[in-house]
Amino acid sequence: MAKHTFVLPESMRHPDNIKPGCTYDLDRAFTTLETRLGTNDYVMGKSLTVPDIIITHCCGWADRSGYSITQPSIHQYLARCHQRAAYTRAMEVRNNYV
């Protein structure tokens, strides 16, 4: 989706054509994530692991691409990830360059 939004030359972009497929894939991925989380705080249980960092990063891409995450449990999960001190520090560093 990013390629067709801002990466490709404008003449090659076709976001309206690919958005339905991307939305379908994201809907399935978030349903899987919701199932995987269950009642856990993080995807592997009670502790944050590398997959949580990657998932949080990817959810940021989805959000910035205009995709709406509708599952309350995923919003709660992301809030837990975003509230961590290391995430806050990383975003402060990032914001110095963006």
N, C-alpha and C positions, 0 to 999 in steps of 0.2 A: 504494500500500500504506500509506503514511504517513497519507493521508487517512482510511483505514478503521481505522487503529490508534489515532490520537490527535487528528486534526484535526477530523473531523466530530463532531457531537453523537452521544452514545453510541447513541441510538435509530436513527441512520442508518448506523452502522458494520456492515460485512459482510465482515470480513477473511477468513473461511473461504471465502467465495464467490469472492473475487478472487485469493487466494493462488496457485492453480494457474496462472492466466494470467500473473501477475507472475513466477512462477518460470520458466515457459516462456520469457518474454521475456528474463529475466536469463541463463538458460542459453545462449540463442542469442547474446546480447551478449558473454558471456565467451568463448564459442567463437570468435567473430569477433575479439575482442581478442587471444586466444592466437595465432591465425593471423597477425594484424597485427604482433604483437611479433616472431614468429619468433625469430631469434637476436639481435635488437637489444636494447640496454639500455632504450630508450624507444620510443614509438610512431613517432617520426619518424627514428629512428636512434640515434646516439651521444649526442645532446644532449637534455636536458629541454626541452620546449616547453609552450606553454599547454594543448594537449590532454592532456598528462600530468597537469597540475594538476587539470583538470576531471575526468579519469578517476579520479584518486586520491580526490577529493572524493566522487564518486558511489559509489565502492567503499566508502567509509566509511558512506554511507547504507545501502547493501545490507547491510553487516555489522551495523549497528545495528538493521536490520529483521529480523535473524535468518537472512538468506540465507547459506549456506555456500559460499564460493568453493573449488572442489575442485582447480583446476588449479595444480600446483606452480610453473609458470612465472609465473603471475600473482601468486602469493605472493612470489616472488623480485622481480618487478617492483615490487610495492608496497613491499617492504622497501627497495629502492633509493630509491624516492621518499620514504619516511618517514625515511630516514637523512640526507637533505639538511639542511644547517644552516637554510635558510630555512623548511623544513617544521617543524622543531623549534621555531624561534622563533614561527612562526604558531600552533602548538598551545599554546605557553606563553601567548601573548596571549589566545587563545580561552579557555583554562582560567580566566583571570581573570574571565571573564564568564559562565561556565556553572555 
